[in-house]
Amino acid sequence: MEMKDGNNSLMATNGGSTKKHFVLVHGACQGAWCWYKLTPLLKSAGHRVTVLDLAASGINPKQVNDLHSFSDYVQPLMEFMEYSVPSSISIKQEEKVILVGHSLGGLVISKAMETVPEKISLSVFLTAFMPNALQEIKYPDIFKEGTRGDSIYTYGQGAKGTSTNFMFGPRYISSNLYDLSSPEDLALASMLARPIRIFSADDMSKQMTMSKQKYGSVKRVYIIAELDKGIPKDVQRWIIEKDSVDDVKEIVGSDHMVMMSRPQELFACLQEIAGEA
C-alpha cells in the first residue's frame, strides 16, 4: 500500500509487521521518483519506507527561487522527523529510522542527525557528501561553473556575477550520472529533474556545523559506488577520510545513480545494514 501526504511524501508499508523504517533522501536535481526501483524491494522484505521530495524537488510545489537557505530546502525532511506536521506518514514519537542520503542528500540527512539524533538508529551515506568535507570543498564549488559539462546556471538574487541556481545538463546526466542506467531511467530523469539552489558558503557553514554529542552520536555507514563519475571513487574515499564512519561498503559496477543501475545490489546491502542497526 502506498500513501502520500501534503508534502508529496510517499510511504510504502507491508500491511502487517514492520522490520525497519527506511527514510530515503534524494540528491541534487532529483526527487522521490528516483527510488522507484528500490522501494518495492525494501517493502517486499517487510520494511517501512518513506520517500520524500525535498523543497522545490520532484512534485513539491515550492519553486527554486522560493528557497533562501539550506534550511528551506530540507524543510520536508525536518517536518517529518520532528513530527511538526503530524500526518498518516509522520514518524512516530518513539520511533527510530534508518536515514539513507544519496549524493547531496548526505548533507540533508546530516542536518537531521544534528537536530534529532535520538530518532535515528543509523545513517547511510550513498556515494554522498558529508559535512566535514565542506571545510575544504565549499558548497558552491560542488556546482562550480566549468566542472559540470553542459550544466545550466542561472543568475538572480546572489552577488553580481554569481550563479544562484544549477541544473544538470542533458549530456552531463547521460554521461556522468546515468551512464550505466537504463535508457528508460535516463528518459525519466530528463523529464523530472529540477534545478537546485546554490546556497552561499556562509549559509552552509552555519547549517553544517556538527557536534560530537549529536551528529557524532549516530552510527554512520558509507556506500561507495564503484564506477561513479559524478563523485568519483577517489573523491568518495577522500570524503570518508575527512568524516569518519563506522563501516564502508561498495556496490560494484554502479554509476552515480546506484538505486537505478544496481537496485538489487543496493537492496542487499541495505538489508545487511538493517540487520546491524
Buried (B, 14 or more C-beta within 10 A) or exposed (E): EEEBBEBBBBBBBBEEEEBBBBBBBBBBBBBBBBBBBBBBBBBEBBBBBBBBBBBBBBEBEBEBBEBEBBBBBBBBBBBBBBBEBEBEBBBEEEEBBBBBBBBBBBBBBBBBBBBBBEBBBBBBBBBBBBBBBBEEBBBBEBBBEEEBBEBBBEEEEBEEEBBBBBBBBBEBBBBBBBBBBEEEBBEBBEEBBBBBBBBBEEBBEEBBEBEEEBBBEBBBBBBBBBBBBBBBBEBBEBBBEBBEBEBBBBBEEBBBBBBBBBBEBBBEBBBEBBEEB
